[in-house]
Amino acid sequence: MLVHLRPVRLDVALPAIQLCAVLLALRFGERPGTITALLLLLATSLLGWMRAIRHARLISDTPTARIASAAQGYTELQGRGQPLDGTPLLSPVNGLPVLWYRLVTERRQSDGKWRVVSTDTSDASFLLYDGSGQCVIDPDGAEMLVRRHDVIRRDDLRYRQWSLIRHDRLYVLGDFATLGSVDADFDFATQFRELLAQWKADHPALLARFDLDGDGQIDLREWELARAQAKREVRRLQAEVLAAPELHVMRQPADRRLYLISDRDPEQIGRNYRWLAVFHACVFLCAAASGAWFMQIGLI
């Protein structure tokens, strides 16, 4: 069983809408109900087909990159999951360390049925290693396809948890960015102006540093000395920024393309999307054929 981070997924919602449309047509067999059902089937199946085909192509057409040499932008990575340094993320139900979790808590009702009382999803980032480097994975906005599913019962409560743990083999498709020396957006002129403005705002400190003749004034020569010192300090700051280690990050694409994190084989995920596309295509063709036949017999 799989779980998705997004609370509502079209992959599940569209077939549900299509089933409701069929039930609507059966319940209200006359013209308005039939027409409404056919329109729903046509619209949802077309949307579902386009979505499934697009996702299948993104997975199959995006080559797997190495972290150390990955191009900036939409990228596919594969590797092993690792926690970030510092306090580990712990499962709220069993206290074991995890990389990511989604916990659904259910309570048994008097009729014996389970009812969801709360859901909890972690939003902490974790690392992906592929042998060439490490990349921070931000799960915010991702579709999580996770196989590991644990069920724990305590009295009349049932906890269902999906999780990723250390050393899990992960597949990530999303927006890859490198922050640090390569992407250092350092504006020397702006930093220089701001530093001088900061010094001028603290006139006593400025006099203490650059009023060499002690006349309580900063003359032209002393001001040039202050400017030269400001340039040296900004150059030193720039060198520190450029020397900072690179940080690779995988995040949700700004153009809302598929952002996927999974512990499953990407080929299998692609096949599932293709089968989903076939399903929606069949629904569309059946709805179109039914509409043509109904028109021919004068039902609509």
C-alpha positions, 0 to 999 in steps of 0.5 A: 500500500502506498501513501501520498504526502498530498492530501488529495491526489488526482490519481485517486480522485479522478477514478472516484469521480468517474465511478460517481458519474456512472452511479449518477447515470444509473440512478437518474437514467433520464436525459439530464443525469445521463448527459451530466455523467457523460460530460463528467466521464469525458472531462475527468478521463481526458484530464487523467490521461493527460496527467498520467502521460505527462508524469510517465514521460517525465519519469522515463525521459529524465536521465538519472544524474550524479549529484556532483555533476548534476545540471541545475534544474529539473533532475532525477537522482537515486541514492541512499537516504541519510539523516541530517546532522543534529537531532534525529527525527523520531517516529511519534508512535514508536520513537524510532529514528526515521527520515520521513513519516506520515502517521494516521491515528484511528479510533475504533467506534462502537460499531467496530469501524475505524475512524480517522481522528488525526494525521501527522506528516513530518516536514523535516529535510533529509539527505540523499547520498549517491557516492558522488555527493550528498543532496538535501531533500526537502519533502515540502510539496512532494508526492511521496510514494512509500511502501513501508507501512506499519500498523500498531494497535493500542487499546481502541486506537490504531496507528498506521505509519508510512516511513522512510528510514536510513539507508533506504534506496530513494528515487527523487525527481524535482528541481535541483539547485546548488547553493554556495560558491557556484551560486553565490549572489554577491553584489560587491557594489551594494555591499560596499555602499551598505558598509560605508553607510553603516560607518557613516551612521555611527559618526563617533566610531568613524572618527575613532577609526579614521580621524587621523589628525584628531580635528573632529572631522573626516577630511578628503584624505581620511575619507579615501582611507575609509573607502579603501578599508571598506573595499578590503573588508568587502573583498574579504567577505566575498572571499569567505562566501566563495570559499563556503562549501556547496550545498545541493538541494532538491525541492519542488519545481516552481513550474509545478512539474511533478515532484516525486520522492519514492522508495520504489523502482522508477521503472515500476512507477512509470509503468503504473502511470502508463497503465493509468493513462490506458485506463483513462483512455478506455474510459474516454473512448467508452464515454464517447461511444456511449454518447454517440450511441445514446444520441443515435437511439434518441436517449439524449 
